Amino acid sequence: MADSAAVRGPTTGQGGPERLSWALKLAYSSPAIALAVVGVPIFFYLPAFYTDVVGVDPVLFAVIFLASRMFDGIADPIMGTISDRTRTRWGRRRPFLVLGALPLALSVILVYSPPIMSSAASTLWLGATLFFLYAAWTCVIVPYEALGPELTFDYDERTRVLGLREAAYILGTILAVGTPILLDRWIPAGPDHERRKYLWFGLIYAPTIIFTLVICARVVRERAPATSAHHFTVGSTLALFRNRPFRILVVAFVVAALGNNLPAVLIPYYVTYYLGSDRIHEILLSYFVLSVLFVPAWLWLSQRIGKKSAFVWAMLVNSAAFLPVYFLAPGAETAYWLCVAISGTAGGAIVVLPPTMLADVIDYDELVSGARREGQYVGVWFIARKMAAAVGAGIGLLSLGLAGYKANEVQPEHVLSTLRAFYVLVPVVLNALSVALVMGFPIGRAEYDRIRQAVAVRAAGGDAPDPLA
């Protein structure tokens, strides 16, 4: 890796126009394509694979999944602070990308290739490999995402850089969702078809994770921090919530993430048992393809009306298109596909815009605290994201299990009613609540410019007022 050096552009405290090279943007964004395999595919593939093929009880799966994410979430702010305080010739973030690449790649293989064992042994395997996966994931993903906000302080360029990273996550999700479709056609039919498919799935993605992380660490050069971050304590982590914009954003994001993760885990069950369709991969692919295709349009809109307003419109479009799904009759595959496609046009914006707003919040914290704490903020952000994902998945699977769901059987009406409610109605209500919460977010372009100007004044020894006070 190259020696740590400032990225071409303004130093901390300056906010003039800045453009980063496409080589740097692509090198930074490329790991997201591979790392996406630990995101939506985990929620989409793993529950049905382990409950219907491997033989793990749905309720036990939900408990293990929630426990592993809680453990993972506790480690996030610790990892973020470690990253903030690390000082090496290669920077604060990049050493963790290289050191964590191999363990993360190995854990992906293990979680997707359980041996043929008893139900009890398979449950233990699931627990051990999930904990390993999320521990390795934390060591990589927190430094990786913390690297993004410090690459540039230009308001629009930051939106483009982080937008490209989030679009890469969506593209990676498309590839991860599409890979099993190709593997289904390539692997011969047989009793071990599903197990062989997911084994190859892990073997394909493991080297991709290693390659993209190493390339990112080699090409992207870090900005030297002007100040040291605080030591990690529970108190210092909780103190982040004194940052009012962060408090508003993270609560709104958690509510939205709950609304998004319920459908993510329940879609295989809805499509299979309510629609009676076997085209789940194609339906999901259409959603993500449209999500990534419309990202440039939403980024353009955010530059015209602001990130917050663009996010609100995206949530409204997504929910309005998805609500009719609740009223569809069993087997209405075409109408369902249309609803999913329309909601997908706004799906990318819901993923892309919150991290760009978080980056602006981190700059406000620099003004208030005098330190650059990207890692700690990203760590807490990941707690919120992972807990929302785990709770969403847990609620979805527990609702099915408690309603009486039986794998590979025709489901009774009360199970289908529960499935429809948690798949559609609950997420729409949560999305509406998220919109109401995010309306109070106070940082727009003008406020951000005043924040960067105040940081520059204070860095020069002057006194500047808090623009949000």
Residue, then its C-alpha position, 0 to 999 in steps of 0.5 A: m500500500a502507498d504511504s498515507a497521504a491527503v487525497r487531492g483536494p481541500t484539507t480539513g476545514q476547507g470546503g471549496p469545490e473539489r473533484l476526485s478522479w474516477a479511478l479513485k472513486l471506482a477503487y473506493s466503490s468496488p469492494a461494495i460490489a463484493l461486500a453486498v453478499v453479506g447484505v440482502p442475500i443473507f436475508f433473502y437466501l439464508p432463512a429459506f435455505y436453512t429452514d427448508v433445506v438444512g432443517v433448522d427450526p424457523v424460530l431458532f433461526a430467528v433467535i440465532f440471527l438476532a443474537s449474532r447481529m446484537f453481538d455484531g452491533i456491540a462491536d461496531p462502535i468499538m471497531g470504529t473508535i479503534s479505526d479512528r485512533t489507529r496511526t500507521r504509515w498506511g493510514r487509519r482505515r486501510p490496514f483493516l481492509v487488508l487484514g480482514a479480507l481473508p477471514l471475511a472471505l472464509s466465513v462467507i464460504l462456511v456459512y453457505s456450505p453447512p455439512i449434512m448433519s442433524s437438525a441440532a448440529s446444523t443449528l450449532w453450525l449456523g450459530a458459529t458461522l454467523f458469529f464468525l461472519y459478522a465479527a469479520w464483517t465488522c472488522v472490514i465494513v466499519p473502517y471501509e465506510a468510515l473512509g468515505p466521508e473523509l475523501t472530500f468535503d465538497y457537498d456535491e462531490r461527497t454525494r457523488v462518491l458515497g452515492l457511487r458506493e451505495a449504487a455499487y452495493i445495489l449492483g452487488t446485490i443484483l449480481a448476488v441475487g442473479t448468481p443462483i439463477l445461473l448456478d441453478r442452470w449449471i448445476p445438475a438436478g439432484p437431492d444435493h442441488e441446493r447445497r452444491k449451489y450455495l457452496w459454489f455461491g460462497l466459492i465465487y464471492a470469497p476471492t472477489i471480496i479479497f481482490t476488491l478490498v486489496i485494490c481499494a487499500r492500494v489505490v485510495r490514499e487517506r487524508a491525515p486527520a488534524t485531530s485525534a479521536h476520543h478513547f472508546t467508552v460507553g459514555s463517549t458513544l452515547a454522547l454522539f446522540r447529543n448531536r441533534p442532526f445525528r439523533i434525528l437521522v439515526v432514529a428516522f433511518v432505524v424506522a425506515a430500515l425496519g420497514n425495508n427489512l421485513p419485506a426483504v426476509l418475507i418476500p420468498y415466503y410471499v412469492t412462494y406460498y401466496l402467489g404460488s410463483d417460482r420466479i422469485h429471482e427474476i422478480l427480485l432482480s427487476y427491483f434491484v435493477l431498477s433501483v440502481l438504474f434510477v440512482p443517478a436521477w435521484l442524485w440529480l434531484s437531491q442536488r436540486i431540492g436537497k438530500k432530505s427532500a429527495f429522500v422523502w419523495a423516494m420513501l413516498v413513491n416506494s410506499a405508494a407503489f408497494l401498498p397495493v400488494y396487500f390487496l392482490a389476490p393469490g396468484a396475481e403475479t403480473a400485478y405484483w411484479l408491476c408494483v415491485a418494479i415501480s417501488g424499485t425505481a425509488g429503492g436506490a434513493i432510500v439506500v443511497l441518500p442516508p449515508t450522504m446525510l450522515a457524512d454531513v452530520i460527521d462534519y458538524d460533529e467536527l465543529v462541535s467536538g474538534a475531532r474527526r470521528e468518522g469511525q465512531y459515527v459509522g460504528v453507531w450507524f452500523i449498530a442501528r442498521k444491523m439491529a434494524a435488520a436483525v429485528g426486522a428479520g426476527i419479527g418477520l420469521l417469528s410472526l410466521g413461526l408463531a402463526g403456524y408456518k410449516a415448511n414445504e406445505v400449503q399454508p392455512e389462511h391465518v398464516l397467509s394473512t399474517l404474512r401479508a400484514f407483516y410483508v406489506l402493511v407494517p412496512v408502509v406504516l413504518n415508512a410513513l413514520s420515518v418520513a415524519l421524523v426525517m422532516g426535522f433534519p436541519i442540515g441542507r446545502a446552506e447549513y453545510d457550507r456554514i458548518r465548513q466555514a466555521v470549522a475553518v475559522r476555528a482551525a485557524g484559532g478564531d471564534a465562529p458560532d454554531p450555525l445550527a444553534 
